[in-house]
Amino acid sequence: MKLNWGTSIILAFLAFISFILFFVIRMSTDDSSNHDLVTKDYYRAELNYQEEINAEKSANDDDVKLIIEKKPEGLLIKFPEKIEFKKVKGIVSLYRPSNKHLDFDFPISLSISHLLIPDKRLLDGRWDIKVFWQYDGKDYLHKVQITY
């Protein structure tokens, strides 16, 4: 059988389309490829972004910066010495960009001036940490990215 140039072009187009469709189907059905948004309520979180900006500005203006250190027993979050730690309320959010199943939040309840996140809760890798806390009616936010 002899192929002319028209048949060869059509076969080349069909091969190319098959090649592209194979990868589109493979990527859309593969569970190892994560196609999720950054967070579950991404659009709702964007509406509250101005509140985050104001809380970060308050933390900088009032000079109440947190110190986050890696210790052998876990991640230590130190609150400023000048505040009464029993009045602090808030939440700590740990976000793992590579795996949404590792994300977790927990409330801030201080009996001493620092908070310890146990080592067993944190896997090695990058973590985005947001500490949103309130003290004397003011909101504060501290954001940091660490590699644990």
C-alpha positions in Angstrom: 0.0 0.0 0.0 1.3 3.4 -1.0 0.7 6.4 1.2 0.2 9.8 -0.4 1.0 13.1 1.4 -2.7 13.8 2.4 -3.0 10.4 4.2 0.3 10.9 6.0 -0.8 14.4 7.3 -4.1 12.9 8.6 -2.2 10.1 10.3 0.2 12.5 11.9 -2.6 14.7 13.2 -4.4 11.6 14.6 -1.2 10.4 16.3 -0.6 13.9 17.8 -4.2 14.2 19.1 -4.0 10.7 20.6 -0.8 11.6 22.3 -2.3 14.8 23.8 -5.5 13.0 24.9 -3.5 10.2 26.5 -1.7 12.7 28.8 -4.8 14.8 29.5 -6.8 11.7 30.7 -3.8 10.4 32.6 -3.2 13.6 34.5 -6.9 14.2 35.3 -7.4 10.6 36.7 -4.0 10.3 38.5 -4.4 10.6 42.3 -0.8 11.6 42.8 -1.4 14.9 41.0 -3.0 17.3 43.3 -5.4 19.7 41.6 -6.9 21.3 44.7 -7.1 24.9 45.6 -4.6 26.2 48.1 -7.1 26.0 51.0 -10.6 24.5 51.2 -12.4 27.9 51.5 -9.9 29.8 49.3 -12.4 32.5 48.0 -13.9 33.1 51.5 -10.4 33.5 52.9 -9.6 36.1 50.3 -12.5 38.2 51.4 -10.9 38.3 55.0 -7.5 39.2 53.7 -7.7 42.9 54.8 -8.3 41.7 58.4 -5.1 39.7 58.2 -3.2 42.8 56.9 -4.6 44.9 59.7 -3.6 42.2 62.3 -0.1 41.9 61.0 0.3 45.7 61.0 -1.0 45.8 64.6 1.7 43.2 65.6 4.4 45.3 64.0 3.2 48.6 65.4 2.7 47.3 68.9 6.0 45.4 68.8 4.6 42.1 69.9 6.5 39.8 67.6 6.5 36.1 68.3 9.6 34.0 68.3 9.3 30.5 66.7 12.2 28.1 67.3 12.8 24.5 66.4 13.6 22.4 69.5 14.3 18.6 69.9 10.9 18.2 71.6 9.0 20.2 68.9 8.3 23.7 67.7 8.3 26.4 70.3 6.3 29.5 69.9 7.3 32.2 72.4 5.0 35.1 73.2 6.4 38.5 74.2 7.4 38.8 77.9 5.5 42.1 78.4 2.0 40.6 77.9 -0.2 38.7 80.4 -0.2 35.3 78.7 -3.4 34.2 80.4 -5.3 36.9 78.4 -4.1 35.5 75.1 -6.7 33.7 73.0 -6.4 32.6 69.4 -5.5 29.8 67.0 -2.4 28.4 65.4 -2.7 27.1 61.9 -0.1 24.8 60.4 -0.4 24.4 56.6 1.6 21.9 54.6 1.7 23.0 50.9 2.6 19.5 49.7 -0.2 17.6 51.5 -3.5 19.0 52.7 -4.1 16.0 54.9 -1.3 17.1 57.2 -2.8 20.6 57.9 -4.1 21.2 61.4 -5.3 24.0 63.6 -5.4 24.2 67.4 -6.5 26.8 69.9 -4.0 28.8 71.9 -4.4 28.2 75.6 -1.4 29.4 77.6 -0.4 28.6 81.1 3.2 29.8 80.6 4.6 32.3 78.1 5.2 29.8 75.3 3.4 27.2 73.4 5.0 23.9 72.3 3.8 21.9 69.2 5.0 18.3 69.7 7.6 16.9 67.4 5.4 13.9 66.5 2.8 16.2 64.9 5.3 17.7 62.4 6.9 15.9 59.5 10.1 17.1 57.9 9.5 19.6 55.1 8.0 23.0 54.6 5.3 24.4 56.9 3.4 27.7 56.7 2.5 28.8 60.2 -0.1 31.4 61.0 -0.6 32.5 64.6 -3.8 34.6 64.9 -4.2 35.8 68.4 -6.1 38.4 70.4 -4.9 40.3 73.4 -6.8 43.2 75.2 -9.3 43.4 72.4 -6.8 43.7 69.6 -6.1 41.2 66.8 -2.6 40.2 66.0 -1.2 37.9 63.3 2.2 36.3 62.9 3.0 34.4 59.6 6.2 32.5 59.0 7.4 29.7 56.7 9.7 27.1 58.1 11.5 24.0 57.0 11.2 21.5 59.7 
